[in-house]
Amino acid sequence: MIDPAGPRIRFVGGKGGVGKTTTAAALALRLAREGRSTLLVSTDPAHSLGDLFDTRIGDRAVEVAPGLHAMELDPEAEVERYLDQVRENMQGFVSPDMYPEIERQLKLTRRSPGAVEAATLDRISHLMADPGEGYDVVVFDTAPTGHTLRLLSLPELMAAWTDGLLRHRERSDSFGDALQRLAGDELSYIDQVEEGKGGDPRSRKIREVLLERRRRFMRARRLLLDPQTTAFIWVLIPERLPILETARAVETLREFDLQVTGMVVNRVLPEGELGSFLEARREREAPYLEEIEERFRGIPTVRVPLLEGDITGIEGLERMGEYLGAG
């Protein structure tokens, strides 16, 4: 499960409330203890990394343990940063009297479905390609399952959207070039084609921006699909609903050619005397553990026992990390 020499990008996902953030933090701390400089990134809007490490964590990476830095992406701040970049690009394409319309469109975009996912993915794609500071490993603590699956599918969707915009621009440029030829400017048009400068400067700039976005999203897609670069670890607990949701998530990831490479079964009741109440719960838990073993056969799995207290601080995370190293 730990494999210090393994992939440099690791996503930890799962249903909300199963210990996903704790698992991601324990994994990142264990990797740092193994000698790999590690960046832990929370993309979950309900951040709790700061509570786990008992320190303030924000949008900039801060050291929380030797060799381990952590940061929490602010979804609203990511949307603002994303739209600021769009505003800067668009204002370079239009006259100043169009700026109010740009602001109106950006205001609508800020409230549109998918704005947070698109902005968060934009930031994640940068961190995947270049986390900075010479990190050996990046561990992403992702939001609950549905958000994660949308996030992972966005590179493909955004690439298709960008291709559509590029085709639209190309048709517009072709129409403009045809009008230019009809106006008798044939020689100027031929010169532009030979120089590779078809279309007006504004169109070329738009095309460059769209192509760069497409390259960035497709680069993220390639990294996600490369098992030598990226690993997916899923966290669940031995209960009916988490098992069903995990099964759907694993199947959906496979549809995108993404493989879950590890699984953490959290809060398993330990062996030994537990008293009548917990003994009864352990009896109900047993078939779920068997179902997990059968449903997810072939995926390396570790079991983390239900511990007697909350897992917080370096000591608690190190203790959980010991179990993660067993797989």
N, C-alpha and C positions, 0 to 999 in steps of 0.2 A: 504493500500500500504506500509506504513512504518512498522507497527507491530513490535515494539521494541523487543517483546518476540518471534518473528518468527525465520525462518531458519538462521543459522549462515553463510551460503554461499549464495550470491546473484549475479547472472549474469545479467548485463544490456546490451541488444543488440539492433540492429536495422540498417536500411539502413544508409549509410553515409550521413551526413548533416542534420539529423533530430533533433539534440540536445541530442544525446545519452550520450556523455561525460558529458555534463552539468547536465543531469538527474542523472547519476551515482554519480557525485560529490555532488549534492544537497541531494540525498538519503543518501549518506555516512555521510554528515555533519549533517543531521537531526537525524540519528541513534546515532551519537556521542553526540549530544545535549540531546538525550533521555537517556544518561547514559551508552551506550554500547561502549566499546573500539573498534574502527573500523579501519580496514586497507583497503584502496582504492588502487586497482591495475589496471593500464592501460596496456592492451595487444595490443592495437592498435598501429601499427608502426608510424602513424601520431599523436604522443602524443600532448596533449594540456592541460593536468592537470596543468602543471607549469604556463601556461598563465592564467588559471582560478583562481588559488590561488596567482598569482603574486609572485611566489617563484621558486627557482631552485629545480626540482625534478628529481632524477635519479634512478639507479637500486637498491639503498638501501632506506629503508623506512625513511621518514623524517616527523616530526610533522608539520602539516599545520594548525591545530586548536586544541584546547583542546580536548583530547580523540580521535583525528583523525590523522592517519599517511597515507602517500601516497607514491607510488612508480610507476615508469614507466619501464616496461620490455623492454630491448633493444634486438630486434630480432637477430641482428648479434652477440651480446655478448652471447646470449643464445645458438646460434649454436656453437660458439667457446667453451663455457663451456661444452656443451653436447659432442662435439667431443674430448675435452681434457679427459673427463671421459672414452670415448670409447678407446682412444689411451692408456690410463693407463691400462685398462683391457686387451686390445689385446697384449700389450707388455709383459704382464705377461704370455702369452700363447705361444709365439714363441721365436725363437733364435734371437739374435741381428742382424744377417745378413738379417732378414726379415723386419726390421724396415723401410727401404726405401719403400718397397711395401705397408706397412701400411700407410705411409704418402701419397703415391700416391692415395690409395683408399679413405683416408679421404678427400683429396683435391677434388676428384670426388663427394664424398658424400656432401661436403659443397655446391656444385653447383646443387645438385639434387633437383627435385621437392619434396615439402613436408618437406624439412630439417628444415625450419623455424617453421612450424606447430608442427613437432615432438619435436623440442627442446623447444618451448614455452609450449607445453603440459606437457613436463617433469617438467618444473619449476612450472607450475600451479598445477600439481598433488601434488607436495611437499607443496605448499602454502595452498592447500585445506586441506591436512592431518595435517599439522603443520605450521601455519602461524608465530608462534613464538610470543614472547613478550606478551603473554596472551591476544590476541585479542578475543573479543566476536563475532565479525562479520567481514567477508571479502567480500567486494564488488568489483566485476570484471567489469571494463569498457572494453568490448570486441571490437574487430575490426568489420567492417561492416559485414552484414549478411552472405555472402558466406564463409568468413574466419571463422566465429563463428561456422557454421554448420560443416565445415571440422574438426575444433578443437574438437567439441563435439562427432564426430563419430570416432575419432582416437583411443580412448581406445579399442573399439571393434576390429578395424582393426589391431592395434598393437598386441593385445592379440592373434589374429589368426596367425599373422606373427611369433610371438614368439613360438607359439605351433608348427608351421611348422619347425622352426629351431631346437626345442627340439626333434621332431620326427626324423629329419635328424641326429642329434647327436646320438640318441638312436640306429638308424640303423647302424651308423658307429661303435659305441661301441660294438654292438652285433656281427658285422662282425669281429672286432678285437678280441673279446673274443673267437669266433669260431676258428679263426686261432691259437689262443693261445692254445686251447684245442687240435687241430690237431697236434700241435708241442709237445704234451706230457706234457703240464703244467696243467693238469686237477686238481691236488690237489691245486695248487696255486689259480686257478680260483674258486674252491669251497670255499676256505677260504675267498676270496674277496666277494663273494655273501653273505656268512653268516655274514660277517662284514658290509654288505651294502656299499661296496666300489667298485662296478663294474666299469670298465673303468679306464683309466689312470688319474693321478692327473690333467692334463690339461683339459681333458674332463669334469671331475667333476667340475672344476672351471668355465668352460664355462657354464655348466648346472646351476650352482648356480647364475651366473650373469643373465642369461636369465630368470630364475625363479623369481628372484628379480624384474626384469623389468616387467614381466608379473603380479606379485602381485601388483606392484605400479599402473600400468595402470588399473587393474581390481578394485583396491581400489578406484581410481578416478571415475571409471564407477559406482560403488555402491553408492558413495557419490552423483553423478549427478542424479541417479535414485531415491534417497530417498527424498520425498517431505518434510520430517521433517527437513532435513539438507540443502537442496538446493532449491532456488527459481529462476525462470526465469522471468525477466521483459522486455517487448519489448516496444520500443519507435517508434512512427510514427507521421506523420503529416497528416492532412486531405486533401490529394491529391491522384490522381489515382495510380501513380507508387508505392509510399510507401505502399498503402493499398494492392496492388497485391503482392508485395514482402513480406510483413508481413504475408499475408495469406499462401503463399508458405512456409515461414519459420515455421509458426505454425504447418502446416501439416507435414513438414519434421521432426520437433522435436517430434511430436506424433508418427511417425514411429519408432523413437528410444525410445519410452516410456517416453519422456520428455515433461512435461506440462508447458505451459506459465501460470504463476500464477498472473500476473498483466500486465496492459498495460497503457502506458502514451501517450495520444494524445496531442501533443505539438503544440504551436503557433496557438491556436484557437482564431479567432477574437472575441474580447469582445463585450458585449452588449452595446447599446448606440449609439449616433450619431457618424458616422465615415466619413461622406462625401461620395459623389457619387461614387468615385473610389473604396473605401473599402466596401461600401454598396454592390456594384456589386460583389466584391470578396466574401463577406459573403453569398450572394445568391448562388454562385457556390459552396461554402464550405458546405452548409447545407445538400445536398444529400450525400456528402462524410461522414459526421458525422453520418447520418442515416445508411449508408452502414457499417461503422465501428461497430456501435451498433448491427446491424443484423449479420454480418459475425462472430463477435467475442463474440457473446452472451454467457454468462456464465463465461467470464474472467473478473475479477474486473478491472474497467477502471477509470482513472481520466483524466480530461481535464485541461491542463495548458494554460492560455490565452497568446496571443502574447503580450509581455511586451514592454514598450515604449523605452527601451534601452537594451544594451548588458548585459548579465548576467555574471558578473565577480566579484571576491572578495567574502569575507565571507558574506557581507550584501546581495548581489544579489543572492547567492546560498541559503541563509536562506529564502529569499522571495519565491524562487521557491519551496523550501522544504515545505513551508506552503501548497501549492497546492497538493503536493505528499501525505501529511498526511490526505487528505480528503477521500481517498479510503480505 
